[in-house]
């Protein structure tokens, strides 16, 4: 069966005895989830759902896709979100413009923060780059300050590397 992802893998992540073990399994679970599927929208939607269901203590996970000089909301899990973000604006736009992962321990202290969900207190944004060309960003929010650290950066950057060749970015 196309996309024959083993649903049990998600439950293993959620019930794992340690965050480190869950994070170790996450990129492989994402790869398995996307195996054999070529539809870009389906793959991004499933990736957002996997991250949202697997990462502890978060309230939003999803993608913003580059359209000209604007990031436009893509597949996500969580409360409704801002639809358009200019490059250089807010955490997502700043990470995109800098082309580097940003970890923001307290979004209320970030200059120009865009509050889509008033409950969000910290955020991590990973740019999606193909040979230096910006395609979009992966954005994850949490309702507590200081939620994200280097382990989150490493696993989310690895998930983006897994996702990159499995999405036809031009089809989006």
Buried (B, 14 or more C-beta within 10 A) or exposed (E): EEBEBEEEBBEBBEEBEEBEEBBBBBBEBBBBBBEEBEBBEBBBBBBBBBBBBBBEEBBBBBBBBBEEEBBBBBBBBBEEBBEEBBBEBBBBBBBBBEEEBBBBBEBEEBEEBBEBBEBBBBBBBBBBBEEEEBBBBBBBBBBEEEBBEEEBBEBBBBBBBBBEEBBEBEEB
